[in-house]
Amino acid sequence: MIEDEPGIVLALEDDLKREGYEVETVGDGDVASRRAREERYDLILLDVMLPRKDGFEVCREVRRAGIRTPIILLTAKAQEAEKVLGLELGADDYVTKPYSPRELRARIKAALRRSGSDAPEVYRFGDIEVDFTRHEMRRSGSLVEMTPLEFKLLATFVRRRGRVLTRRTLMDDAWGHGTILTDRVVDNQVTNLRKKIELEPREPRYIVSVRGTGYRFDG
């Protein structure tokens, strides 16, 4: 847990320990970034407003280092632009203060569940190879650049392949539970993903539109 407000730290530690979690706390962004890259954790609770280095920068550095530990951002900022920035940098979820302990526990369980999902370590379809351990995708053997959000969206489709997924389901899985976005934002991300995995993005074979509902992955 990366948080610099003593009152919040004490309350969170007590609550999470009662739930059976082992908790380690850091109150400095610079130290947090180093520790997250050097040690292995199951999940990182990351406050945005930190001394020396803010949570967005910590998240960016951790993801650039190839660390895929689930990250939940904690912040008093509620603007959509701030949430989108955090998610684009690789955060898995976003919780706005003040929040209820019950909600946070639910978000933690969901993030841990997703990180231990039924997606295989390597999944192949067509000329695409997706390595979920390394968070990499290759097309015809060549590495394809993907944003963290695009990769999470692809992981959602692979985990639920063959099922019709609503835009609400995609928001909850890829952006984080309870995220409020317009349908156009979801559609634009799906369009970007299609460009990277489809031979003919305008006539998709793998991510198929289901009229009036959402999308289905047929990989």
N, C-alpha and C positions, 0 to 999 in steps of 0.2 A: 504494500500500500504506500502510495506516494502522496503525502498530505502534510501541510505545515501548520495547520491550526490545531493546537493541543486538545481543545475540547472535542473537536470532530474526531481526532485520532483516537482518543480514549473511548468514546462512544462506539466507534466502528470496530475497534479491536475487541471490546467486550462482546459486542453483538456477534461478530464473526467467529470468535473463539467458542461462544456458546453453540454455534452451529457446527462445530467440529473442525473448523479451518485453522491451519497454522498461519499466523500473521507475522510478517516482518514489515517494519515501517521505516520510511526514509522521508525526510522533510526538506530536501534540497534537490532541485532539478538536475544539477550537474552530477551529484553523487548518484542520483537515481538512474540517469542515463548509463553511467558506467556499470552500476550493479546489474542492471537489466541485461546488459550485453555480456557480462562476465559469469553470471549465475543463472540457474534454470528455475523458473517459476511456472506454476500452473496458470496463473492469471495476475494481471497488473491492474490495480485501481489507481488511476492517475488524475490528480487534481490539475487543472489548467493553470491556476495562478500560483506559481511557486517562485521562491527566491533563486536568483542566479540564472535560471533557465526555465522557461515556461513549459507547460505540459505538451503543447503542440510541437515544440522543438525536440523534447524528449521522445515523443512518439515518432517523429520523423527519423531521428537518429537510430532508434531501436529497429525500425523497419528497414532502414538502409543497411543495417548490419545483418539483415537476414533473419532476425528473431521473429518468430511467428506466434509468440505467446499472446493469448487474448488480452486486449486492452479495453478497459471501460473508463471513459473520461468522466470526471466529476467537476462540475463547474456551475457558477451562478449565472453564467451567460446563457440566455435562452434564445438568442437570435438564430434563425435558420442558417444564415451564412456561417456562423461559428460552428454549428453542428456539421454542416457539409464539409467545412475545412478539416475538422477532426477526423471525419470518416474517410475523406480523400487521403489523409496522411497515413491511414492504416488502422485507426481505432475500430474496434468491433462494436461498440455501443457507446451511448452518451446519456448520462443521467444528470438532470438539472437540479441544483440545490434550490430550496429545501426538498428533500426526498424522504420517503418513508423507509425505515429499515426493511420492511416487508418487500417493498418494490425492489430495493437494491439486491436483496437476497435472491429474488426471482431473476433479476438480470444476470447475476453471477452464475446461477445454476444454468441458465439458458446459454451463456457464453461458454461455460465448461462443457455443456452437452454438445454444442456445435463443434468445438475443437476436438472432441472425441467422436465425431460423427461417423456414419457408415460409408463415407467416401473412401474408396481404396487409396493406397499410397500412390499408385500410378494408374491412370485411366486413359484408355486410347479409343478414339473413334475417328474414322476417316484417316486423314494424314496428321491428325492432332494427337499429341501426347501431353497429358497433364500430370505433373508431379506434385502431389499435395504435400509431400514432406518438404520439398524445397520451394514450394510456391512458385513454380515455373511452368510455362507452357511452351511447347515446341511445335512448329508446323513444318512438316517434311524435314525434320531434324534441326531446324534453325530456331533459336530462341526468339520468342515474340515478347515485346515489351507490353506489360499490362499494369494498370493502376491497381492498388490494393482492393478498391471497390469492384473493379471488373473481375478480379480473381474470386472475390467472395460471391459475386453474382453467378459466375460459372460454377463454383462449388455448390451453390444452392440448386442449380439445374441438375448437376450430376447426382447429388444426393437424392433428388426427387424425380429422377428420370422416368419418363412415361406418364407422369401425373400432370394434370392441368393446374397451373399455379396462377393465382390471382396476383394483381399488382400489390395488394396489401400483404400477401404472403412474401413476395419478393422484398418489399420494404422491410418487413420484420426480420427476415433472415440476412439480407445483405447490408442494409443500412442500420438495423437495430430495432428492437421491439418498441412500438409506439411512435416511431419517427413519422412525421407528417410531411409528405411531399405531394406534388401534383403528379398525375398520371404521366404527363409529358416528360418529367424528369426520369421516371422509370423507363419509359419508351426510348428516350434518348440513350440511356445506358445500354439497353438491350441492342439498339442499333449499332452502338460502338462495339459491343461484344461480337455481334454478327460479322462485322467487318474483319474481325481477327480470326474467326473460326469457319466461316462459310466460304465456299468457292464462289457462290453467287449470292451475295448478301440481300439482293432485292427478291430473290426466290430461294429463301432459306430452306435447307434440308434438315438442320438439327434443331434450331430454336424456332418452333412453329407458332404462329399467332393463332389463338383460339378466339374467334369473334365474340365480343361482348363479355369475355371472361379474363383472358390474360395470355399465358404462353405455356407451351409444353416442349420439353427437351426430348428429342428422339435419337439421341446419340447412342 
